[in-house]
Structures are given as C-alpha cells and as structure tokens.
Amino acid sequence: MSIEELPNPQPDRLAQVERQVERGSLFTHTALSTSAERLYETEAMILGLIDTLVGKGVVAEREVADAAKSVRDALHERGEATGAGLVLRVDGEDDKDRFTPVDCAARMHVCRAVCCKLHFALSADEIEGGKVKWDLGQPYHIRQEADGTCTHNDRVTGNCGIYSDRPQICRTYSCANDNRIWKDFDGMVLNQEWIDENLGKVAPRLRATAMIPLRVVTQRTSRTDAESSTPSEAS
C-alpha cells in the first residue's frame, strides 16, 4: 500500500479544542492589552484636562466629583456599569430573623417557582463548595438558563435539585412579603406584570430582581444592596 492509499488520520478532537482555547486566550489577552493601553492614555488625557480646568478656576473640584458620581449612578441604574462585575455575597447575621414560612407546595400550581428566576450573588463558601453552579458570564451569580430560571430548578416539579446544598439566601427567602411576586399573597394573585417585565430573560439584571437585602463584596469596594429575597424546598 502506497502512502497515497493510506487513510487520512483523524485529528484528535480534544487536541483541536485545546488549541482553539489557547488561541482564543491569546487573542483575548492581546485585545485586552491593547484596550488597556488606550484606556490608560485616555485616562491620562482626561485627568490632565481636569487638572488644567481646576487649576485655571474654570470649574471647581467638587463640581467635577459630583458630576462623575451622577454619571456613575446613572450607568449603574441602567445596568451599564463598567468592569468585570465580580461580586460575592456576604449574609447579614439578622437575615434569618426576617424569614416567614411559606407552604410552597400549595402555591406551586400558581407561581410555578417563579422565585427561582430571582437573581443573586453566591457566597465564597457556596462557590468553593462546588455544589452550586455559578454563571460564567456573570461571576459569581447563580447560573440561570435562557428562560431566566435557576439551572438547579426541576421544570416539572418546581423543586430544587440541590435542596440540601442550596444557597443560604434561598434558605432565608420568603415570598410572603414580596410584592414583586404577589399582588395578593393570601388570595394567590401573582404580580404578573412585574414578573413578565423583569424575570423573562437572563442578564444583565436590574438590582430590583435581587433576592434579599444583602451586603456584597465587589472587586473595589463594599456596598449595600437593598432589595428583597428567594426560595424554599419547592423552589
């Protein structure tokens, strides 16, 4: 058999994937380096301009700081804040005191575990435990599927697939006083308008879709996130 008659060897698929991941990482590194260089130059020009204007008395330093804060707040409210957005949740000591028990099984036919569409960050312990999946596109928030529902939710029963290892925020959440979920809790009337508007898709998320009041640690600073909370066993 001549060499021309030998069958073409099939390339190793894993090796192909590894090569593409390596090439993709190199491309990303190059692109980020270029962007970082441009941002550095832009920052130097802007800060130089501000120093010149302040030095000449054209604007006051406080005016610049207030204007910058106003822009940052507006970007944050629109979900357009810059940066990787890495967030870790830090639960407060009094979170458990706010819990109101709810018979989820009795409400499942109405709510269909809609609380499992609420968005939240995981704690360091939950991430390192390896049982709860986090979103690779928005570290370190709970992973949600295309319909916005938690990846651990059973679509048939509404139950949590990792109930014994569920996040602490899920253990302490109660929909009893959450007017985003219920127009009438006792009458089991959902706030369908809010649900359709806010929980129909995945990220980027608005702060109003967070689960409970919590303190978070970001890359740069600490802040208070003052919203409501999420599920029990049936979610």
RALIN-V151831 format. One record per residue. N is the residue number from 1. NEAR is the number of other C-alpha atoms within 8 Angstrom. Layout:
n=N near=NEAR
n=N near=NEAR
This chain:
n=1 near=4
n=2 near=5
n=3 near=5
n=4 near=4
n=5 near=6
n=6 near=7
n=7 near=4
n=8 near=4
n=9 near=4
n=10 near=4
n=11 near=6
n=12 near=6
n=13 near=6
n=14 near=6
n=15 near=8
n=16 near=9
n=17 near=8
n=18 near=8
n=19 near=8
n=20 near=8
n=21 near=8
n=22 near=8
n=23 near=8
n=24 near=8
n=25 near=8
n=26 near=8
n=27 near=8
n=28 near=8
n=29 near=8
n=30 near=8
n=31 near=8
n=32 near=8
n=33 near=8
n=34 near=8
n=35 near=8
n=36 near=8
n=37 near=8
n=38 near=8
n=39 near=8
n=40 near=8
n=41 near=8
n=42 near=8
n=43 near=8
n=44 near=8
n=45 near=8
n=46 near=8
n=47 near=8
n=48 near=8
n=49 near=8
n=50 near=9
n=51 near=8
n=52 near=8
n=53 near=10
n=54 near=11
n=55 near=7
n=56 near=7
n=57 near=7
n=58 near=7
n=59 near=9
n=60 near=8
n=61 near=7
n=62 near=6
n=63 near=8
n=64 near=10
n=65 near=8
n=66 near=8
n=67 near=8
n=68 near=8
n=69 near=8
n=70 near=8
n=71 near=8
n=72 near=9
n=73 near=8
n=74 near=8
n=75 near=10
n=76 near=9
n=77 near=9
n=78 near=8
n=79 near=9
n=80 near=7
n=81 near=8
n=82 near=5
n=83 near=4
n=84 near=5
n=85 near=9
n=86 near=9
n=87 near=13
n=88 near=12
n=89 near=12
n=90 near=9
n=91 near=10
n=92 near=7
n=93 near=5
n=94 near=6
n=95 near=9
n=96 near=7
n=97 near=5
n=98 near=7
n=99 near=9
n=100 near=7
n=101 near=6
n=102 near=8
n=103 near=6
n=104 near=10
n=105 near=6
n=106 near=6
n=107 near=10
n=108 near=11
n=109 near=6
n=110 near=7
n=111 near=8
n=112 near=8
n=113 near=12
n=114 near=10
n=115 near=10
n=116 near=11
n=117 near=11
n=118 near=13
n=119 near=10
n=120 near=8
n=121 near=10
n=122 near=14
n=123 near=10
n=124 near=8
n=125 near=6
n=126 near=11
n=127 near=13
n=128 near=6
n=129 near=7
n=130 near=7
n=131 near=8
n=132 near=12
n=133 near=9
n=134 near=12
n=135 near=11
n=136 near=7
n=137 near=4
n=138 near=11
n=139 near=10
n=140 near=13
n=141 near=12
n=142 near=13
n=143 near=10
n=144 near=12
n=145 near=9
n=146 near=7
n=147 near=8
n=148 near=11
n=149 near=12
n=150 near=11
n=151 near=8
n=152 near=7
n=153 near=12
n=154 near=9
n=155 near=6
n=156 near=4
n=157 near=6
n=158 near=12
n=159 near=12
n=160 near=12
n=161 near=7
n=162 near=9
n=163 near=8
n=164 near=4
n=165 near=7
n=166 near=10
n=167 near=9
n=168 near=7
n=169 near=11
n=170 near=11
n=171 near=10
n=172 near=14
n=173 near=14
n=174 near=14
n=175 near=12
n=176 near=8
n=177 near=6
n=178 near=10
n=179 near=8
n=180 near=8
n=181 near=13
n=182 near=12
n=183 near=10
n=184 near=9
n=185 near=10
n=186 near=5
n=187 near=5
n=188 near=10
n=189 near=9
n=190 near=11
n=191 near=11
n=192 near=7
n=193 near=6
n=194 near=10
n=195 near=11
n=196 near=8
n=197 near=7
n=198 near=9
n=199 near=12
n=200 near=9
n=201 near=8
n=202 near=11
n=203 near=5
n=204 near=5
n=205 near=8
n=206 near=10
n=207 near=8
n=208 near=6
n=209 near=11
n=210 near=12
n=211 near=13
n=212 near=11
n=213 near=10
n=214 near=12
n=215 near=12
n=216 near=12
n=217 near=11
n=218 near=11
n=219 near=7
n=220 near=4
n=221 near=6
n=222 near=8
n=223 near=8
n=224 near=8
n=225 near=9
n=226 near=7
n=227 near=12
n=228 near=9
n=229 near=15
n=230 near=15
n=231 near=14
n=232 near=12
n=233 near=8
n=234 near=12
n=235 near=13
